[in-house]
Amino acid sequence: MRKIYVITLSAEERSSLEKLVSTGSTSAKRQTHGRILLKADTNAAGPGWSDEQICAALDVGLSTVERVRKRFVEEGMESLRSRPKTPRLSRRRLDGEQEARLLALACSPPPQGRAHWTLRLLADQMVVLEHVESISHETVRRTLKKTRSSPI
């Protein structure tokens, strides 16, 4: 199968990677990524190993080798220095105003017949008071923990 992301290292890049791998001053992950690039180098100075050979020699997965190749081709040597940016997958459940209302509710006296607020009671009361459409007790717990508050 023809490779889409072919690694061809310049002499400067190769020496930089060899230094990175040999000094041991960086994380094991970065050193492994450096080794992957050195083994994948198709230049005359490089061995030009296949992904399967690299996987067997360095004990990494095939997807890791492919991902390192792709990042290097797209970003260059900077791909070894920085971590890839991951987009935030979940949005915040409560905005600042809703958090403030939750804290005020948690600090208020508990309902009649109760000794203290529970997380589920707080979640239910937030919905009853129409501060939020729906909320889980786990979101209440995380919010109170983040603000170092307690429902008790």
Secondary structure in CASP SS format (residue, H / E / C, confidence):
PFRMAT SS
TARGET T0000
AUTHOR 0000-0000-0000
METHOD secondary structure of the structure
MODEL  1
M C 1.00
R C 1.00
K C 1.00
I C 1.00
Y C 1.00
V C 1.00
I C 1.00
T C 1.00
L C 1.00
S C 1.00
A H 1.00
E H 1.00
E H 1.00
R H 1.00
S H 1.00
S H 1.00
L H 1.00
E H 1.00
K H 1.00
L H 1.00
V H 1.00
S H 1.00
T H 1.00
G C 1.00
S C 1.00
T C 1.00
S C 1.00
A H 1.00
K H 1.00
R H 1.00
Q H 1.00
T H 1.00
H H 1.00
G H 1.00
R H 1.00
I H 1.00
L H 1.00
L H 1.00
K H 1.00
A H 1.00
D C 1.00
T C 1.00
N C 1.00
A C 1.00
A C 1.00
G C 1.00
P C 1.00
G C 1.00
W C 1.00
S C 1.00
D H 1.00
E H 1.00
Q H 1.00
I H 1.00
C H 1.00
A H 1.00
A H 1.00
L H 1.00
D C 1.00
V C 1.00
G C 1.00
L H 1.00
S H 1.00
T H 1.00
V H 1.00
E H 1.00
R H 1.00
V H 1.00
R H 1.00
K H 1.00
R H 1.00
F H 1.00
V H 1.00
E H 1.00
E H 1.00
G C 1.00
M C 1.00
E H 1.00
S H 1.00
L H 1.00
R H 1.00
S C 1.00
R C 1.00
P C 1.00
K C 1.00
T C 1.00
P C 1.00
R C 1.00
L C 1.00
S C 1.00
R C 1.00
R C 1.00
R C 1.00
L C 1.00
D C 1.00
G H 1.00
E H 1.00
Q H 1.00
E H 1.00
A H 1.00
R H 1.00
L H 1.00
L H 1.00
A H 1.00
L H 1.00
A H 1.00
C H 1.00
S C 1.00
P C 1.00
P C 1.00
P C 1.00
Q C 1.00
G C 1.00
R C 1.00
A C 1.00
H C 1.00
W C 1.00
T C 1.00
L H 1.00
R H 1.00
L H 1.00
L H 1.00
A H 1.00
D H 1.00
Q H 1.00
M H 1.00
V H 1.00
V H 1.00
L C 1.00
E C 1.00
H C 1.00
V C 1.00
E C 1.00
S C 1.00
I C 1.00
S C 1.00
H H 1.00
E H 1.00
T H 1.00
V H 1.00
R H 1.00
R H 1.00
T H 1.00
L H 1.00
K H 1.00
K H 1.00
T C 1.00
R C 1.00
S C 1.00
S C 1.00
P C 1.00
I C 1.00
END
